[in-house]
Amino acid sequence: MPTTEIETHALYIDDSGTKEYSPTGTYETVGNTRHFVFAGVFLTVKEAKKITAELRRLKAAVFHTEDVEIKSNWLRLKKERTTRYLQRYGLSDADLTRFIEEYYQVVLGTDLTLLVCVVDKIQMREDYGDRAWYPPAAAYELILQRAHSEIVDCGPGDRCFSVIVDDMSGATPRGNQYRDNLRRHHAQLKKTGSTLWKGLTFEHLRDLRFVDSKRSEMIQVADLVAYNVYRQFRDYGEEWETKGLGTLPAYDWFSRIATKFRKGPNGRIQGYGVGKIPLRTRVLWRI
């Protein structure tokens, strides 16, 4: 029997890339994307409150209000950047650039762990055909495996970490709602354990909650992480499994957050902080 039901940790998740397989098997950078990413920010509830307060203070200092949503698309796309930040808050481009630098410094200075799963849809179809898992389902289970393995101060049977996901909308081609799918999958994992890793239970897993990203600093951080990882694989996906490379070429913002990914022996992040499915070739990428 569980000895406690205290929530001590939280995993905040957002996604990047499109969820569905292409019916034609072709993918684009605009439209249906080859890669789907679930990115998670894993930390204690206490640390989540601390970074939330720090990020809100930073927003108030720059925008003169805490009520500002930070989204990767809005920071990168010129029209969005101008209308949502520069014009609305009377900032110069240099002001916003300094804010972004300070924002990342707060994130990098926080005791948190980044957990990411990347689904390569082309390789999934090549390896598994029609039996290929739905990308969000595969990514969700892999990211939970890593979060569960990261828990070190949760007693046997204690359910001490919850999952908070950006409130997604829409439906699959078969009409199933994304949120309903994820809720059912979450409940099944709690009940029967992992499907992909036989014998792994999720005894420490608590609730699944959905929140509007506008009201969650941590979901906003997860959004930035998700896009940075998506860009890494869009630009250098083949190199992720290329043996013999002395250095992995990297998207700049991926490099900046690399030290925060979960690490294995000798600082390895492939398979630990950044999981890819399917993984065909193991390369000891490390920090």
Rosetta blueprint (number, residue, H / E / L):
1 M L
2 P L
3 T L
4 T L
5 E L
6 I L
7 E L
8 T L
9 H E
10 A E
11 L E
12 Y E
13 I E
14 D E
15 D E
16 S E
17 G L
18 T L
19 K L
20 E L
21 Y L
22 S L
23 P L
24 T L
25 G L
26 T L
27 Y L
28 E L
29 T L
30 V L
31 G L
32 N L
33 T L
34 R L
35 H E
36 F E
37 V E
38 F E
39 A E
40 G E
41 V E
42 F E
43 L E
44 T E
45 V H
46 K H
47 E H
48 A H
49 K H
50 K H
51 I H
52 T H
53 A H
54 E H
55 L H
56 R H
57 R H
58 L H
59 K H
60 A H
61 A H
62 V H
63 F H
64 H L
65 T L
66 E L
67 D L
68 V L
69 E L
70 I L
71 K L
72 S H
73 N H
74 W H
75 L H
76 R H
77 L L
78 K H
79 K H
80 E H
81 R H
82 T H
83 T H
84 R H
85 Y H
86 L H
87 Q H
88 R H
89 Y H
90 G L
91 L L
92 S L
93 D H
94 A H
95 D H
96 L H
97 T H
98 R H
99 F H
100 I H
101 E H
102 E H
103 Y H
104 Y H
105 Q H
106 V H
107 V H
108 L H
109 G L
110 T L
111 D L
112 L L
113 T E
114 L E
115 L E
116 V E
117 C E
118 V E
119 V E
120 D E
121 K H
122 I H
123 Q H
124 M H
125 R H
126 E H
127 D H
128 Y H
129 G H
130 D H
131 R H
132 A L
133 W L
134 Y L
135 P H
136 P H
137 A H
138 A H
139 A H
140 Y H
141 E H
142 L H
143 I H
144 L H
145 Q H
146 R H
147 A H
148 H H
149 S H
150 E H
151 I L
152 V L
153 D L
154 C L
155 G L
156 P L
157 G L
158 D L
159 R L
160 C L
161 F E
162 S E
163 V E
164 I E
165 V E
166 D E
167 D L
168 M L
169 S L
170 G L
171 A E
172 T L
173 P L
174 R L
175 G L
176 N L
177 Q E
178 Y H
179 R H
180 D H
181 N H
182 L H
183 R H
184 R H
185 H H
186 H H
187 A H
188 Q H
189 L H
190 K H
191 K H
192 T H
193 G L
194 S L
195 T L
196 L L
197 W L
198 K L
199 G L
200 L L
201 T L
202 F L
203 E L
204 H L
205 L E
206 R E
207 D E
208 L E
209 R E
210 F E
211 V E
212 D L
213 S H
214 K H
215 R H
216 S L
217 E H
218 M H
219 I H
220 Q H
221 V H
222 A H
223 D H
224 L H
225 V H
226 A H
227 Y H
228 N H
229 V H
230 Y H
231 R H
232 Q H
233 F H
234 R H
235 D H
236 Y H
237 G L
238 E H
239 E H
240 W H
241 E H
242 T L
243 K L
244 G L
245 L L
246 G L
247 T L
248 L L
249 P L
250 A L
251 Y L
252 D H
253 W H
254 F H
255 S H
256 R H
257 I H
258 A H
259 T H
260 K H
261 F E
262 R L
263 K L
264 G L
265 P H
266 N H
267 G H
268 R E
269 I L
270 Q E
271 G L
272 Y L
273 G L
274 V E
275 G E
276 K E
277 I E
278 P L
279 L L
280 R L
281 T L
282 R L
283 V L
284 L L
285 W L
286 R E
287 I L
